[in-house]
Amino acid sequence: MSCAPGDDRVRVTLRGELDLVSGNRLRGRLSEALAASASGLDLHLSGLSFCDCAGLSVLMELRRRALSESKTVVIQDTGPAIDRLLDLIGAQDLFSPSPSRPTQMHAAV
């Protein structure tokens, strides 16, 4: 994981695999990155070669935390592993840059 602070958002790049073990190691670092941002995180996930349900859970938990702080988590780019997983569960819109229906997005989690 690498972080690059911007004006009001932090760019987070993940590489490798996002699963139970790596997700548990990343939770704290992702929380720190979110706390360091004024409006949220931009995730760059094209370097992920694998993501399972535990990894997705880490991303959903991060999103919930961000919403509770009036911030967003936006997936800027993905690879086949994340695209497929988000497509299968219909979660692409939850991480989209458009501020579509915040109350409905909050209820969907």
Residue pairs with C-beta under 8 A, 6 or more apart in sequence:
1 12
1 13
1 14
1 15
1 26
1 29
1 30
2 12
2 13
3 10
3 11
3 12
3 13
3 29
3 33
3 36
4 10
4 11
4 13
5 11
5 36
5 37
6 42
7 38
8 37
8 38
8 39
9 37
9 38
9 39
9 40
9 41
9 42
10 33
10 34
10 36
10 37
10 40
10 41
10 42
11 41
11 42
11 44
11 76
12 30
12 33
12 41
12 42
12 43
12 44
13 43
13 44
13 47
14 26
14 43
14 44
14 45
14 47
14 48
15 47
15 48
16 22
16 47
16 48
16 49
16 50
17 48
17 49
17 50
17 51
17 55
18 26
18 48
18 50
18 51
18 52
18 55
18 58
18 59
19 50
19 51
19 52
19 54
19 55
20 52
20 54
20 55
22 55
23 54
23 55
23 57
23 58
26 58
27 58
27 61
30 41
30 58
30 62
31 62
31 65
33 41
34 40
34 41
34 62
34 65
34 66
34 69
34 71
34 73
37 71
38 71
39 71
39 72
40 66
40 71
40 72
40 73
40 74
41 62
41 66
41 71
41 72
41 73
41 74
42 74
42 76
43 59
43 73
43 74
43 75
43 76
43 95
44 76
44 77
45 51
45 75
45 77
45 78
45 79
45 82
46 77
46 78
46 79
47 79
48 78
48 79
48 81
48 82
49 79
49 81
50 81
51 81
51 82
51 85
56 85
56 89
56 91
59 73
59 95
60 91
60 94
60 109
62 73
63 73
63 94
63 95
63 109
64 109
66 72
66 73
67 102
67 105
67 106
67 109
72 97
72 99
73 95
74 95
74 96
74 97
75 82
75 86
75 95
75 96
76 97
78 86
86 92
86 95
93 100
93 105
94 105
94 108
94 109
